[in-house]
Amino acid sequence: MRTPIIRGGAALAAAGLTLLAAPAPATAAPTPSPGATPVTRAGTSFLTATGITAGQPVRVDASTGDFLYWSFPASAGQRHEITATVSLPRARTGASTWTVEVFDGLRRRQACTAGAQTPTVAASAGSVALGCTLRQVRSWAEPWSADPLPGTYYVRLSVTDLPEPDLGQPVDVELLLSAAGEGSRDDGELKAPLVPNTRAGTVLTGDPAAAPAEADDDWFDGDWLPALGSRWAWSTVGGALAAVAGVVGFALTRRPRRP
């Protein structure tokens, strides 16, 4: 049995072969829109959420343990991506876990298809990056489903697990919302528009005149006879047959008279 020969990079280079590294997939990070006004505040509940739009940067000074809320409008066919960076203080006693959540107008939590939604960072880390990519907003959905529909959505950023001594420490939050896609393609495209038939017909100016009745010259056309399938015809025929059967039966059963 022969042992397979494994050559290293130097041996392959000596043999005239070159190793090509596979290119890393590049993902375009969301960038703020030029000239967009930064948002410097956040709400503390769904009712006080601060409104933001796609491409509008958010920079907020907060404290560890605060619940930060923002809201944004979503149209059918769009895919939204949320990226957030929290700059943490140096003097911390332990690891912490942060989370970014998205809710629709009915306060239903929407699932994220990509992104670090709930990362945990060590006590020595200076910042934590969070992300959430939502599903495409649908133009319609069944009442029992949790599919994203057009309307107002809410973003909540908070810390879920950290040592109690680290509560209340100052943090810097940067958040950005991006939207991509136009038009809903979840149901396909119509070949022709669904519109009612609105072509106008002939307009009548008055009541149409009734056609004159034709004179019936032939009165013996059989209309006075009962129909073949009517009950009167079958009753008459049945009565006649019954009478004939009665006469025949009486003639066969009566005793002959002796002279």
C-alpha positions in Angstrom: 0.0 0.0 0.0 1.5 3.3 -1.1 1.4 6.3 1.2 -0.2 9.5 -0.4 2.3 12.3 -0.8 1.1 15.6 0.6 3.1 18.6 -0.7 3.2 21.9 1.1 3.1 25.4 -0.5 6.8 25.5 -0.9 6.9 22.2 -2.7 4.1 23.2 -5.0 5.9 26.5 -5.7 9.1 24.6 -6.5 7.1 22.4 -8.9 5.8 25.4 -10.7 2.3 25.4 -9.3 0.6 28.4 -7.7 -2.0 28.3 -5.0 -4.9 30.7 -5.6 -6.8 31.8 -2.5 -10.6 31.9 -2.8 -11.9 35.4 -2.8 -13.9 36.3 0.3 -17.5 37.3 -0.4 -17.9 41.0 -0.1 -21.0 42.4 1.4 -21.9 46.1 1.0 -22.4 47.7 4.3 -25.3 50.2 4.6 -24.3 53.8 4.2 -26.2 56.9 5.3 -27.9 58.9 2.6 -26.1 62.1 1.6 -27.5 65.1 3.4 -29.7 63.1 5.8 -30.3 64.8 9.2 -29.0 62.6 12.0 -31.4 61.5 14.8 -30.0 62.2 18.3 -32.8 60.8 20.5 -34.8 57.6 21.0 -38.1 56.7 22.6 -38.6 54.6 25.8 -41.7 52.7 24.6 -43.8 51.8 21.6 -45.9 55.0 22.1 -42.9 57.3 22.3 -40.7 55.7 19.6 -38.7 58.2 17.5 -39.5 58.1 13.8 -36.6 57.4 11.4 -36.3 56.8 7.7 -34.0 54.6 5.5 -30.6 56.1 5.2 -31.0 58.4 8.2 -28.2 57.9 10.7 -29.0 57.6 14.4 -26.5 58.7 17.1 -27.8 58.5 20.7 -26.1 58.8 24.1 -27.8 56.3 26.5 -27.1 54.3 29.6 -26.7 50.6 30.0 -30.1 49.0 30.8 -32.2 51.5 28.8 -34.7 50.3 26.3 -34.4 52.4 23.1 -37.2 52.5 20.6 -37.4 53.8 17.0 -40.1 53.5 14.3 -40.0 53.5 10.5 -42.5 53.0 7.7 -42.4 49.9 5.4 -43.9 49.5 2.0 -44.8 46.3 0.1 -41.8 44.7 -1.7 -39.1 46.3 0.5 -36.4 44.5 2.5 -35.0 46.3 5.5 -31.6 45.9 7.1 -30.8 47.3 10.5 -27.2 47.7 11.7 -26.2 49.0 15.2 -23.0 49.6 17.0 -22.8 50.2 20.8 -19.6 51.7 22.2 -19.1 50.2 25.7 -17.3 51.7 28.7 -14.0 50.3 29.7 -14.7 49.8 33.4 -17.0 46.8 33.3 -17.1 43.7 35.5 -18.3 41.0 33.2 -19.7 40.0 29.8 -22.9 41.4 28.5 -25.5 40.3 25.9 -27.3 42.8 23.7 -30.2 42.4 21.4 -32.0 44.2 18.6 -35.7 43.4 18.0 -38.2 44.4 15.3 -42.0 44.5 15.8 -44.7 45.3 13.3 -47.7 47.5 13.9 -49.5 44.8 15.9 -46.5 44.4 18.2 -45.7 41.1 16.7 -42.0 40.2 16.8 -40.6 39.8 13.3 -37.9 37.2 12.6 -34.5 38.2 11.3 -33.1 36.3 8.3 -29.5 37.5 8.8 -27.3 39.5 11.2 -26.0 39.2 14.8 -29.3 39.8 16.6 -28.2 38.8 20.1 -24.4 38.9 20.4 -22.5 38.5 23.7 -19.3 40.4 24.3 -16.6 40.0 26.9 -15.7 42.5 29.6 -12.6 43.6 27.7 -14.5 44.4 24.4 -14.8 48.1 23.5 -17.9 47.8 21.3 -20.6 45.4 20.1 -22.1 45.2 16.6 -25.7 44.1 16.0 -27.7 43.5 12.9 -31.0 42.3 11.6 -32.3 41.7 8.1 -36.0 41.5 7.8 -38.1 39.5 5.4 -39.6 41.1 2.3 -42.7 43.0 3.2 -45.7 41.3 1.5 -48.7 43.1 -0.1 -51.1 40.7 1.7 -51.1 37.7 4.0 -53.5 35.4 5.8 -54.9 36.7 9.0 -53.4 33.8 11.0 -49.9 34.3 9.6 -47.1 36.5 11.0 -45.9 37.6 7.6 -44.6 41.2 7.4 -47.2 43.6 6.0 -47.0 47.3 5.0 -47.2 49.7 7.9 -45.2 51.0 10.8 -42.4 48.9 12.3 -40.6 49.4 15.6 -37.0 48.7 16.5 -36.0 48.0 20.1 -32.3 48.0 21.3 -31.6 46.8 24.8 -29.2 44.7 26.9 -30.6 41.4 28.2 -27.8 40.0 30.4 -25.1 41.8 32.2 -23.7 42.1 35.8 -25.7 44.3 38.1 -22.8 46.7 38.9 -22.6 47.6 35.2 -26.1 49.0 35.1 -26.3 52.7 34.3 -23.0 53.1 32.7 -22.9 55.5 29.7 -22.9 54.0 26.1 -22.9 55.5 22.6 -25.3 54.0 20.1 -25.1 54.3 16.4 -27.9 52.8 14.3 -28.7 52.8 10.6 -31.7 51.5 8.6 -31.5 50.6 4.9 -34.3 49.6 2.5 -34.0 47.8 -0.8 -36.4 46.5 -3.4 -39.4 48.0 -5.1 -42.7 46.3 -5.8 -44.0 43.1 -4.4 -42.9 39.9 -6.3 -44.3 37.4 -3.8 -47.4 36.8 -5.9 -46.0 37.0 -9.4 -47.2 39.4 -12.1 -50.5 39.6 -13.9 -50.5 39.1 -17.6 -53.4 41.5 -18.0 -55.0 43.8 -15.5 -58.1 42.6 -13.7 -60.7 45.2 -14.6 -64.5 44.8 -15.1 -66.0 45.0 -18.6 -67.0 48.6 -18.9 -67.7 48.7 -22.6 -71.0 50.6 -23.2 -73.7 48.9 -25.2 -76.6 50.4 -27.2 -78.6 53.0 -25.4 -82.4 52.6 -25.6 -84.3 55.9 -25.8 -87.7 54.3 -25.0 -89.5 51.1 -24.2 -89.3 48.7 -27.1 -92.6 48.2 -29.0 -94.2 44.8 -28.6 -94.4 42.7 -31.8 -98.0 42.3 -33.1 -99.5 38.9 -32.5 -100.0 36.8 -35.6 -103.6 35.7 -36.4 -104.2 32.0 -35.9 -106.0 30.8 -39.0 -105.7 27.1 -38.3 -107.7 26.5 -35.1 -107.4 22.8 -35.3 -103.7 22.6 -34.6 -104.0 20.1 -31.8 -103.3 22.7 -29.0 -106.7 21.9 -27.4 -105.6 18.3 -26.9 -103.9 17.5 -23.6 -100.3 16.8 -23.6 -99.1 13.3 -23.9 -97.3 13.4 -20.6 -100.0 15.2 -18.6 -101.8 13.5 -15.7 -105.2 14.2 -17.3 -104.4 12.1 -20.4 -103.1 9.2 -18.4 -106.1 9.4 -16.1 -108.5 9.2 -19.0 -106.7 6.3 -20.7 -106.5 4.5 -17.3 -110.2 5.0 -16.7 -111.1 3.6 -20.2 -108.9 0.5 -19.7 -110.4 -0.1 -16.3 -113.9 0.0 -17.8 -113.0 -2.4 -20.6 -111.4 -4.7 -18.1 -114.5 -4.6 -15.9 -116.8 -5.5 -18.8 -114.6 -8.4 -19.9 -114.2 -9.7 -16.4 -117.9 -9.6 -15.8 -118.6 -11.4 -19.1 -116.2 -14.2 -18.2 -117.3 -14.7 -14.7 -121.1 -14.5 -14.9 -123.0 -17.8 -14.9 -124.8 -18.7 -18.2 -128.6 -18.7 -18.0 -130.3 -22.1 -18.4 -133.2 -22.2 -20.8 
